[in-house]
Amino acid sequence: MTNTGTSSVLADGTVYSKRKNFCPFSTSPPEAYAPIVGEERMERLYRIAQRVRGLKKLALNATAKGGGVAEMLYSTVPFLNMLGIDTEWKIVRGSRQYFESTKELHNLLQGKSGSFSREQQQTYISTIEECARQNLVDYEPEVIEVHDPQPLGLSHYLRRPHETWLWRCHIHIDEGTLESNSGLWDFLTGWAKHYDAAIFSAAQYIISWWPLPKFIIPPFIDPLSEKNRELNQEEIDRVLAKYRIDPRVPIIAQIGRFDPWKGIDRTIATYRRVTQERECQLIVAGGFAADDPEGERILSRVYEDTKNDTGVHVLNLSLDDRLENWREVNALQRAATVIMQPSTREGFGLVITEALWKSKPVIGADVGAIPLQIRDGDTGYFYETPHKTAEKVVHLLEKPKAAQAMGNRGREYVKRNFLLPDRIADHLMAIYMIMTGAVSKEVSSESIVSFHPWFNLSKRTRAQCL
């Protein structure tokens, strides 16, 4: 076994499996969510779950340590099992060179200029082939859901008759980027064609030319997880004391992975403008996902940029204990007055969802799926320039009642749209539609089924909304 915080991963990559008597983590039972989302929404979940009860499902992704995908799976997998859907979770194994290659693929899909080199392609293919040879799917699940580009190629090698394979894309992927890069288009489409359907976080990420059904299902947070549960003041103060953060000084915070797309430099520049008018401090806190080797370079750059600024706390939060990490993130978010996430690309931004759930005003960039969460002037503000954004931060610092009202609206918005029970119901409904033939590659390959109001409809020409 290898340690992944409070849980472990078996040598074959298994993170959770009742079949193997290996269930090292759990989540709150379904009935615990009724006081939060209401009985009507829970009844919808139960009705849909009943349709697929007894289904065998396998989730495959690249890491159990760090990142939003793993975080959702830590709640999704045991939750589905409680609903009667027999769900397992495994991760793919790969060398640092493989993860360097998949990170480059990720960056290219998000708009970085360049090409996915022949050497990088070969590294990717050889790793996927090795995973296939290692009997990664070692039983007969009916549904296999593959997350993001890292394990995308597995369906080509492993799919068997009567299985349903779904690709779940969580990243900021742009169809225009693919269309202008024929090599990247051919590489990605060559793997995607082996799937029965694809699931995207927002309408603007859909690859409309792919001949398979597409679903729009936003990500979610678990409101009862260690990262999002209510904390008392003592718990918050304990974390602040650990990192020598003065709770009497207003806090601006950016919390998430150390990643070149996250706009950390924008946050630092904004903070420095704010300090010209108001006393405050900045927390830049995060960690490294196991499948993202780029994080260390970004962290070093942030350290160098802020080494002479005593008001900036750069925290590399340990992932050795997952629950402790989540508890510390929870406390830092709750201690902050303003949360920033001015990303230049963003698949969704669960750190924004988390902050809104804690009734914090959030300033994020008007990119990707962030506008699905931030409504400018209502649940937060959009980043503009350091000077203009600093004015908004100062306003929030000087008008605590206005900041609280904005935060409360954000919490209600998340409650209506981005909590675990509703989005799990959407996933199960999508699976039911595919398995019953309501949508299929043969009959409805161009269909787009959305479980959330569309953003940027002008980019789409055909839709089916539920």
N, C-alpha and C positions, 0 to 999 in steps of 0.2 A: 504494500500500500504506500501511497505518497500522500503527505499531509496537504489538505486544502482548507486550513483554518480549523473550524470545529468539526469538520467532516473529512472523509478520506475518499480517495479514488482507487479502485482496484487496479491491478496490473494490466487488465485488459481494457481499461478506460471506463469501466462502469462507475457511475456516480450514484445511481439509485436503481435498485431492482428488487422487488418483492420476490421474484422467481429465484434469485440468488440469496435471498434472506439478507439483503444488504440495503438497509433503509436508514442511513446515518443522520437524517434530519427530517423535520416535519414542519407543518404550518398550522395555523388555526383551523378548526373544523368549519365547514360551510355555514352552519347556523350562527357562528360568531359574527358573521358579516351582516346579518339581517338588521341589527340596530343602526348600521351605517348606511346601507343602500336601500333598505326597506324590503318588506315582504314581497311586494309585487315583482321587483327585479330578481329576487332570489327564486321566486316561483318560475319565472322565465328560464333561469339557469337550470332548475330541476327538471322542467319539462323537456328541454333540449337534451340534457344529460341522459335522461331516460331512453331517448331514441338510440343512443349509441352505447348504452350500458353493456359492459362485458367486452368492449373493444380493446384490442391490444395495440398500443401505440409506443413508438420509440422516438425520443428526441436526440438529435445528433448536433453537436457544435464543437467549437475549438478549445474551449477552456471552461473549467469550473471555478476559476479564480479571477475575480475582477470583471468589470464590465456589466452593462445593463442586461445582456442576454442571459448570462449566468444568474444574475440576480432574479430575473423573472422566473427562470426554471426552478430555482430553489423553492419558490412558492407554488408554481404551476404543477410540478410533477407530483408532490404529495397531495395537493388539492384535488387533482384529477383522480388519483387513486381513491380518495375518500368518496368521490362521486360514482365510483364503480367503473372507471375507465382505467384499465391496467396499463400504466405508463412507466416506462423505463427511460433512463438518461445515460448516454455514453458520450465521451469526448474522443476526438481524433488525436493521434500522437504525431509529432513532427519535430524536425531539427530546428535550430535557430535560423538556419538558412531558409527553411520552408516558411517560417513565420515572417521573416524579412520579406520574402517574396509575396506572401499573402497581404502583408501590410502595404506593399507597393501597389498591389492590385486594388486594394481598398482605396488608396489615395488617388489612383488613376480614375476609378469609378466616380470619385467625388469631384473630379475636375482638374486634377494635377496634370500638367502637360507632360508628354513623354509617351513611352510605349512599354508594354509588358514584354521584356526581352525573351529571346528564345531560351536562354539559360534559365530565366525565372520560370518560364512555362514548363521546362523540363523538370525543374525542382518540384513544381506543383504536381505534375503528372506522376512522377516517380513516387512521391509521398502518398498520393491518393491510391495508387496501385498497391503500395505496401500495406496501407490500411485495409484495402480489400482482401489482400492475401491473408491478413491476420484474423479473418472471420469476425469482422467488426459487428455485423448483424448475426448473432449466434443463436437466434431462435426465429420464429415466424410471426412477427408483428403484422397487423393488417395495414397500419399507417405508420410511415416513417416521415418525420418532419425534420428537415435539414436547415440549419440556421446560418445565414450569411455566406459569403463566397468561399471561406476557407475549406469547408467539406463539400462544396457544390458538386464536384465531380463524382461523388460516391455512387449516385444513382446509376450512372452508366455501367459501372462494374458490378453492382450488388443487387439491382432490382430483379425481383422474381415475379412470375405470373400471379395475378390476384392481389398484389400489393399496391397500395396507394402512396405515392411519393409527393410530398409538398416541399417547396422551397420557401423559406421565410426570410425575406430581405429586410434587415433593420437599418441599413446605412442610407446615407444621402446619395442616391444614385440618380444620374441625369441621363435621360434618353438621348439628348443632344450630344453629350459627351461620347456616348457609344456610337452614334451615327457618324460622328466626325473622325472616329478612330476605328477603321475597319478591322484591324488586327485584334483589338480589344473586343469589338462586337462579335467577331467569329469565335473567339476563345470562349466568351461567356455564353453565347447562344448555343454553341456546340454542346455544352453541359446542360443548359436549361431545358433543352428539348426533350430530355429524358424524364421530365417531371410531369405530373398530372395537373398541377396548378401551382401558382405562385401567390404569396401573400406579401403585401407591401404596407408600410405604415401610413402612407398618404398618397393622394392621387398623382402628384407630380413625380413620383418615383416609378410609376408603372412603365414597363417597357411594352408599349401598345402593340408592337409588331410581333411579339412572341406568340406562336400559335398554341396557346394554352389559356385556360380560364385564369382570371386574376381577381384577387380579393383585396379590399382595403380594410385593415383592422389595426387601429392604433395600439401602441404598447400600453402598459399599465403599471401601476404600483400596487403593492400589497399594503393596505393601511394598517394592518396588524403586525407587520414584520418589525424586526428590531430597528430597522432604519426609519420607520415611519410611525411607530406607536408613540403615544404621549409620554413625555418625560417630565419628572418633577424637577424643580429648580436645583435641588441638591445634585442630581445626576448631571445636569448641565454644568454646574459650577465645578464639579469634579474634573470634567474634561478640560475646561478652560484653565484650571489650576495646573493640570498636567503639562499643558503647553505654554504656561506662563502668559496667558492672555488676560488682560485687565477687563473685567466685565463692566467697568464704569465708563469705558470709552466706546462710543458707537462703532459697530463692526460692519464693514463691507466684506462680503465673502464670495469667492468662487471656488466651488468644490466639485471635483470630478477627475477624470483621467488626465494625465499630463500628455497632451496630444497637440500637434501643430495646428489643428483646425479649431481648437477651443477658444481662441481669441484671448489668451491670458495676457498678452502684451497690451491689448486694448483695456483690460481691467486695470492693469498697473498704471497705465497712462491716465485713465479716468480718476483713479484714486489720488494720484499726485496733483491733479487739478482741484479735487475736492479739498485736499489738505491746505490749500491756499485760502480757503474760506472757513472751514470747520475742522475741529479736532476729530480725528477718527483713526481707525486702524484697519488694515487689510489682512484677511486670511486667504491664502491660496493653498488649498489642501487637496490632496489626491493620492493616487497610487498607480500601480502598473497592472494592467490586465496581462495574464500570462501569455496571451497570443499577440502582444503588442511590444516588440522590442524597441520601438522608437521612444518610449516614455522616458527612459533614462537620459537621453539627449535633451529632451525638452526640459526636464527637471533641472539639469545642469545649467541650462540657459537662464531659467528663472532665478536660480540661486545667484548667478553672476549678475543679473540685472538688478537685483534687490539687496545685494550684500551690504550696502552702506545705508540702507533705510531701516531704522529701528522700528518703524511702525508697521512693517510688513512681516507677517508670519508665514513662512513657507513650510508646509507640513507634508512630509512623505508618510502617509498613514500606512501602517503595517497591515498586510493581509494575512498574517500568520493565524490570526483568530478572526474568522469572518464576522461573527456576531459582535465582537468588540469593535471591529472596524465600522460596522453599521451603526452601532450605538454612538460612536464618536462622531460620525458624519451627522447623525440625527441631532446630537447636542450642538455641534457647530452651526448647523443650519438654524436651529431654534434660537441660538444666541445672537445671530446676525440681525441687523436692522434692514439691510438691503442685500439681496443676492444678485450676482451678475453672471451671465452666461452669453457673452457677445461672440458666439462662434462664427466662423466664416463658412462652415458647412456643418450641418447637423441632421442626422437621421431622424431624431425626434427630440432627445434631450430629457431623459428621465430625471436628471438633477433639477430641471425646471419643475417638473411635475411634483417632485418631492418637496421643493421649496414652497410651491403654491399650496400644497396640502397642509403645510405648517403655517399658512396665513402670512407668508412673507411676500412683499412686493419684489418682483423680479424684473431685471433689465436684461433683455436678450436681443440678439440680432434678428432682423427681418429676413431670415434665410431658412431653407429647408422646411421642416414641419414645425418650427418654433411658433409661427403664427397660428397653428392649431391650438396653442396653449395661451400665448400672450396676445391679448387684445389691447392694442396701444391705448394707454390712458385709462383702461378699465381694470384688467388683471395684472398690468405691468406696463413697462415702456420698452420701446425699441431703441437699441443703441444707434447713435448717429456718429458723432465725433467725440473725442475725449472732452472737449470743452462743453458741447451741448449736453452730453450725457452727465457730466459733472453737475450741471445745473439741475438736472432731474434728481440726482442723488442728494444734493443739498436740500432740495425741496422736501424729499422724503425724510431726511434727518431732522429738518426743522418743523415738519408738520406730522407728528406721530399719529394723530387721529386719522389724517388722510392716508398715511401709510398703512395703518391697521385696516381701514375700510377697503383699501385696494387689496390687501392680503386676504381679507375675508371673502371678497368676491372671487379671488383666485381659488381659494379652498372649495367654494361651492361649485365652481366650474369643473374642478378635478373630480369632485364627488359625483357630478352628473355624467362625466365622460371617460374617466381614465382610471377606474378602480378594477381590481382583479375579477370580481364575479361577473361583471358585464362583458368584459373582453374574453374571458374563458367561454362564456356562452356563445359569443360570436365565433370563436375558433371551432367549437363543437358543431355549430350550425354549418359552418363552411365544410367541415369534414362530412357531415351528414348529406349535404347537397352533392358533394362529389361522389360519395359511395352509392347514393341512390340514383345517380345519373341525372339529377336536376341540372347540373352543369357538367360538361365533359369536353375533352379535346376534340372529339369527333363531331359533336353537335353544336357546341357553344364556345369554340376556342377564342373568339374575340370578345366574350362577355367580360364585364367588369362589375363585380358585386361589392357594394360598399356598405359597411356597417357603421359608417360615420359620415356626417355631412361633408361634402367635398370642398376642398380649398383649391382655388385656382382652376376653376372648371374650364376656362378658355383653352387649356392645354389638352382637353379630352374631347373625343368626338362621339363616343358611345358609352352608355352607362346603364346599369340596372341597380337601383338603390332599394335597400330594404328599410 
